[in-house]
């Protein structure tokens, strides 16, 4: 198992920046993939960015070039740096962690943090 605790959400004006943090209860080296998802009111949860244990990353088309996912392995923490924020980025952002045990995949979620982009 892994517990995930997010922080860093808030209210920001369009064009501004925020950095989200997610701290895991175990070493990131033991986690296959870490990711950030978001869910806006009335919409399905969607993948925003993901980083795998080998360092490979992928992003949704809507955030490419604006958001960056990174890790600090010493702190068991994954970050999502969000720049040039738009009102459509408003959502609850969730951190996720995927652990693989004997070919079985287990997904874990944080509690979510609200990001609101508004003037």
CORBEL-V43472 format. One record per pair of residues at least 12 apart in sequence whose ideal C-beta (glycine too) atoms are under 10 Angstrom apart, sorted by the first residue. I is the first residue (numbers start at 0). J is the second residue. D is the distance in whole Angstrom. If there is no record, write none. Layout:
I:J:D
I:J:D
This chain:
0:24:8
0:25:8
0:96:10
0:98:8
0:105:8
0:107:7
1:23:5
1:24:6
1:25:5
1:26:10
1:27:10
1:29:8
1:30:6
1:33:10
1:75:9
1:95:10
1:96:5
1:97:9
1:98:6
1:105:9
1:106:10
1:107:5
1:108:10
1:109:10
2:22:9
2:23:7
2:24:4
2:25:8
2:96:9
2:107:7
2:109:8
2:110:10
3:21:5
3:22:7
3:23:6
3:24:8
3:30:10
3:33:9
3:75:10
3:77:9
3:93:9
3:94:5
3:95:7
3:96:6
3:107:6
3:108:7
3:109:4
3:110:8
4:20:9
4:21:7
4:22:5
4:23:8
4:24:8
4:76:10
4:94:8
4:109:6
4:110:7
4:112:10
5:19:6
5:20:7
5:21:5
5:22:8
5:35:9
5:77:10
5:79:9
5:91:10
5:92:7
5:93:7
5:94:5
5:108:10
5:109:4
5:110:7
5:111:7
5:112:4
6:18:9
6:19:7
6:20:5
6:21:8
6:22:8
6:76:10
6:94:10
6:109:9
6:112:7
7:19:4
7:20:5
7:21:9
7:78:8
7:79:8
7:80:10
7:81:9
7:92:9
7:112:6
7:114:9
8:20:10
8:90:10
8:91:8
8:92:6
8:111:8
8:112:3
8:113:5
8:114:5
8:115:8
9:112:8
9:113:8
9:114:7
9:115:7
10:89:10
10:113:9
10:114:8
10:115:5
10:116:8
10:117:7
11:81:8
11:84:6
11:88:9
11:89:10
11:114:7
11:115:7
11:116:6
11:117:8
11:118:10
12:84:8
12:86:10
12:116:7
12:117:7
12:118:5
13:83:9
13:84:6
13:85:6
13:86:6
13:87:10
13:88:9
13:116:6
13:117:8
13:118:6
14:82:9
14:83:6
14:84:7
14:85:8
14:116:9
14:118:9
15:81:9
15:82:8
15:83:8
15:84:5
15:116:7
15:118:10
16:65:9
16:80:7
16:81:6
16:82:5
16:83:8
16:84:7
17:66:10
17:79:8
17:80:8
17:81:5
17:82:9
17:84:7
17:88:9
17:92:9
17:112:10
17:114:6
17:115:10
17:116:9
18:67:9
18:69:10
18:78:6
18:79:7
18:80:5
18:81:7
18:82:9
19:35:7
19:47:10
19:66:10
19:68:10
19:77:9
19:78:7
19:79:4
19:80:8
19:81:7
19:92:6
19:93:10
19:94:8
19:109:10
19:112:6
19:114:8
20:71:9
20:74:9
20:76:6
20:77:8
20:78:6
20:79:8
20:94:9
20:112:9
21:33:7
21:34:9
21:35:8
21:68:10
21:70:10
21:75:9
21:76:7
21:77:5
21:78:8
21:79:8
21:92:9
21:93:9
21:94:3
21:95:9
21:96:8
21:109:6
21:112:9
22:71:9
22:74:7
22:75:6
22:76:5
22:77:8
22:94:9
22:109:9
23:70:10
23:74:9
23:75:5
23:76:7
23:77:7
23:94:8
23:96:6
23:107:9
23:109:9
24:75:7
24:96:9
24:107:9
25:75:7
25:96:9
25:98:9
26:72:7
26:73:10
26:75:6
27:50:9
27:52:8
27:70:6
27:71:8
27:72:5
27:73:9
27:74:9
27:75:6
27:76:8
27:77:7
27:96:9
28:52:7
28:70:10
28:72:7
28:75:9
29:52:9
29:75:10
29:96:10
29:98:7
29:99:10
30:50:10
30:51:9
30:52:7
30:70:10
30:75:9
30:77:9
30:95:10
30:96:5
30:97:7
30:98:6
30:99:9
30:107:9
31:51:7
31:52:6
31:53:10
31:96:8
31:97:5
31:98:6
31:99:5
31:100:10
31:104:8
31:105:9
31:106:10
32:49:6
32:50:7
32:51:5
32:52:7
32:53:10
32:55:9
32:57:10
32:77:10
32:95:8
32:96:7
32:97:4
32:98:9
32:99:9
32:104:9
32:106:9
33:48:9
33:49:7
33:50:6
33:51:8
33:52:9
33:68:8
33:70:7
33:75:10
33:76:9
33:77:4
33:78:10
33:79:10
33:94:7
33:95:7
33:96:5
33:97:8
33:107:10
34:46:6
34:47:8
34:48:6
34:49:4
34:50:7
34:51:9
34:56:10
34:57:9
34:68:8
34:77:8
34:79:9
34:93:9
34:94:7
34:95:5
34:96:8
34:97:8
34:106:9
34:108:10
35:47:4
35:48:5
35:49:8
35:50:9
35:58:10
35:59:10
35:62:9
35:66:8
35:68:6
35:77:8
35:78:9
35:79:5
35:81:9
35:92:6
35:93:7
35:94:6
35:95:7
35:109:10
35:112:10
36:48:9
36:49:9
36:59:10
36:90:9
36:91:9
36:92:7
36:93:5
36:94:8
36:95:6
36:108:8
36:109:10
36:111:9
37:59:9
37:61:10
37:62:9
37:79:10
37:88:8
37:89:9
37:90:4
37:91:7
37:92:5
37:93:7
37:111:9
37:112:10
37:114:8
38:90:6
38:91:5
38:92:8
38:93:7
38:111:8
39:87:8
39:88:9
39:89:6
39:90:4
39:91:8
39:114:10
40:89:9
40:90:8
40:91:9
42:90:8
44:90:9
44:91:9
44:93:7
44:95:10
44:108:10
44:111:10
45:59:6
45:61:8
45:90:9
46:58:9
46:59:6
46:62:10
46:95:9
47:59:6
47:61:8
47:62:6
47:66:7
47:68:8
47:79:7
47:81:9
47:88:9
47:90:9
47:92:7
47:93:9
48:62:7
48:63:9
48:66:6
48:67:8
48:68:4
48:69:10
48:77:9
48:79:6
48:80:10
48:81:10
49:68:7
49:77:10
49:95:8
49:97:9
50:67:10
50:68:5
50:69:7
50:70:6
50:77:7
50:78:10
50:79:10
51:97:9
52:70:10
52:97:10
52:99:10
54:69:10
54:70:9
56:68:6
56:69:9
56:70:10
61:85:9
61:87:8
61:88:8
62:79:9
62:81:8
62:82:10
62:83:10
62:84:10
62:85:10
62:88:8
64:82:9
64:83:8
65:80:9
65:81:7
65:82:5
65:83:5
65:84:8
65:85:8
65:88:8
66:79:6
66:80:7
66:81:5
66:82:7
66:83:9
66:84:9
66:88:9
67:79:7
67:80:5
67:81:8
67:82:8
68:80:8
76:94:10
77:94:7
77:95:10
77:96:8
79:92:7
79:94:8
79:112:10
79:114:10
81:114:7
81:116:9
84:114:8
84:115:10
84:116:5
84:117:10
85:116:6
86:115:9
86:116:5
86:117:6
86:118:8
87:116:8
88:114:6
88:115:9
88:116:5
89:113:8
89:114:6
89:115:5
89:116:5
89:117:7
90:111:9
90:112:10
90:113:8
90:114:6
90:115:9
90:116:9
91:110:9
91:111:4
91:112:7
91:113:5
91:114:8
91:115:10
92:109:9
92:111:7
92:112:5
92:113:8
92:114:5
93:108:6
93:109:6
93:110:8
93:111:5
93:112:8
94:107:9
94:108:7
94:109:4
94:110:9
94:111:8
94:112:8
95:107:7
95:108:6
95:109:7
96:108:8
96:109:8
